Amino acid sequence: MSPVSLIIIARDEADRIPAAIQSAPFVSEVIVLDSGSTDGTPEVARALGARVVETDWPGHVAQKGRAWALATQPWVLSLDADERLSPELAEAIVAAVEAPPAGVVGFSALRVNDYLGQRVKGGVFGPAWHLRLARREAGRWVGEDPHDRLEAQGGAVARLAGVIEHRPYRDLHEHLATVSRYSARFVEVSLAQGRRARLIDVLSRPILHLVSSLTLRGGFRDGALGWQLAWIGAAQVAMRWAGLYRAQRRPPSTP
């Protein structure tokens, strides 16, 4: 076994977490932080050899930080329950941790999205590099919920061959529900941080997102799917900034 801890945060992922765990058979330990699953996710993970810790939900960044702190191996690999390593990437990770290049403390991999059965080529859901493997002492989770990001401190980051295969939504309903939930969270966090929305934000940001997704990010290459994802993304931007604009104009509640 390789000196790698696999960490996964999960909630109601009994149908998807097996593929994530089974895609990394080389790891020395699997740690799953579960936050209130009702579909048997903890039992499924334990049956696959994982150490399961059942806990509350403090947010994406904090939860991944908790999982990272539980790892015991020199290297830590982070996957979401809806992700899995390609065989080529699994082989590359084993080789990388056995003989890491001098000064390298982390490795990134290209993540590709499979949206309801179609590989996405461009737009916001297009392929992107993500740091997911780092030395335990070098890794740190940062970002603004729900957009967590791993950083590696004290050295360089190299890229690995292969891909992380990501299947973010089971169906369109789940996608739209996530858009609504994340938009409400954006308003909540923005109010707490003092972020302000102007009318120009409400009017221009959705249009800019649509144009950027289809042209600058190449979403047009996905045909009808590219248009669908661009419009959903623009709707999410509109919900965020219109929601914040409306919330900040509400009169303060009286005691």
RAPELIN-V789582 format. One record per residue. RES is the residue in one small letter. SS is DSSP state (2 for helix, 1 for strand, 0 for the rest). PSI is psi in radians with two decimals (999 if undefined). Layout:
RES	SS	PSI
RES	SS	PSI
This chain:
m	0	2.58
s	1	2.68
p	1	1.10
v	1	2.34
s	1	2.28
l	1	2.19
i	1	2.43
i	1	2.30
i	1	2.53
a	1	2.70
r	0	2.12
d	0	1.01
e	0	0.49
a	0	-0.51
d	0	-0.30
r	0	-0.45
i	2	-0.51
p	2	-0.73
a	2	-0.64
a	2	-0.84
i	2	-0.78
q	2	-0.30
s	0	-0.14
a	0	1.10
p	0	-0.16
f	0	-0.19
v	1	2.68
s	1	-0.39
e	1	2.65
v	1	2.21
i	1	2.16
v	1	2.14
l	1	2.01
d	1	2.34
s	0	1.24
g	0	0.54
s	0	2.54
t	0	0.10
d	0	0.19
g	0	0.25
t	2	-0.81
p	2	-0.73
e	2	-0.70
v	2	-0.77
a	2	-0.75
r	2	-0.66
a	2	-0.40
l	0	0.19
g	0	0.15
a	0	2.62
r	1	2.08
v	1	2.24
v	1	2.09
e	1	2.20
t	0	-3.11
d	0	-3.02
w	0	1.76
p	0	-0.03
g	0	2.83
h	2	-0.87
v	2	-0.86
a	2	-0.68
q	2	-0.71
k	2	-0.55
g	2	-0.69
r	2	-0.82
a	2	-0.75
w	2	-0.71
a	2	-0.38
l	2	-0.26
a	0	2.52
t	0	-0.21
q	0	2.78
p	0	-0.55
w	1	2.53
v	1	2.26
l	1	2.20
s	1	2.20
l	0	2.63
d	0	2.80
a	0	-0.36
d	0	0.33
e	1	2.79
r	1	2.67
l	1	2.44
s	0	2.70
p	2	-0.66
e	2	-0.72
l	2	-0.69
a	2	-0.77
e	2	-0.68
a	2	-0.65
i	2	-0.79
v	2	-0.81
a	2	-0.67
a	2	-0.75
v	2	-0.40
e	2	-0.57
a	0	1.22
p	0	2.48
p	0	2.62
a	0	2.31
g	0	-0.04
v	1	2.21
v	1	-0.03
g	1	2.79
f	1	2.41
s	1	2.77
a	1	2.69
l	1	2.18
r	1	2.27
v	1	2.47
n	1	2.33
d	1	1.85
y	1	1.82
l	0	0.78
g	0	-0.02
q	1	2.24
r	1	2.22
v	0	2.28
k	0	-0.58
g	0	-2.90
g	0	-2.94
v	0	-0.53
f	0	0.17
g	0	2.94
p	0	2.46
a	1	2.60
w	1	2.36
h	1	2.32
l	1	2.10
r	1	-0.17
l	1	2.21
a	1	2.79
r	1	2.50
r	0	-0.73
e	0	-0.23
a	0	-0.42
g	1	2.50
r	1	2.32
w	1	2.29
v	1	-3.10
g	1	-3.10
e	1	2.09
d	0	2.39
p	0	0.25
h	1	1.46
d	1	2.75
r	1	2.33
l	1	2.34
e	1	2.59
a	1	2.15
q	0	2.56
g	0	0.21
g	0	-2.96
a	1	2.87
v	1	2.29
a	1	2.86
r	1	2.58
l	1	2.66
a	1	2.76
g	1	-3.14
v	1	2.74
i	1	2.10
e	1	2.12
h	1	2.18
r	0	1.49
p	0	-0.48
y	0	2.46
r	0	-0.55
d	0	3.05
l	2	-0.63
h	2	-0.74
e	2	-0.68
h	2	-0.85
l	2	-0.63
a	2	-0.66
t	2	-0.72
v	2	-0.81
s	2	-0.77
r	2	-0.77
y	2	-0.58
s	2	-0.73
a	2	-0.66
r	2	-0.68
f	2	-0.77
v	2	-0.78
e	2	-0.84
v	2	-0.71
s	2	-0.73
l	2	-0.74
a	2	-0.58
q	2	-0.09
g	0	0.27
r	0	2.46
r	0	2.51
a	0	2.33
r	0	2.86
l	2	-0.60
i	2	-0.54
d	2	-0.78
v	2	-0.68
l	2	-0.65
s	2	-0.62
r	2	-0.76
p	2	-0.70
i	2	-0.75
l	2	-0.69
h	2	-0.78
l	2	-0.85
v	2	-0.79
s	2	-0.77
s	2	-0.74
l	2	-0.58
t	2	-1.18
l	2	-0.63
r	0	0.03
g	0	0.41
g	2	-0.40
f	2	-0.39
r	2	-0.28
d	2	0.11
g	0	-2.33
a	2	-0.64
l	2	-0.69
g	2	-0.74
w	2	-0.74
q	2	-0.85
l	2	-0.64
a	2	-0.74
w	2	-0.71
i	2	-0.73
g	2	-0.72
a	2	-0.67
a	2	-0.68
q	2	-0.75
v	2	-0.73
a	2	-0.74
m	2	-0.69
r	2	-0.95
w	2	-0.59
a	2	-0.67
g	2	-0.74
l	2	-0.71
y	2	-0.78
r	2	-0.72
a	2	-0.69
q	2	-0.23
r	2	-0.10
r	0	2.46
p	0	2.50
p	0	2.50
s	0	2.50
t	0	2.54
p	0	999
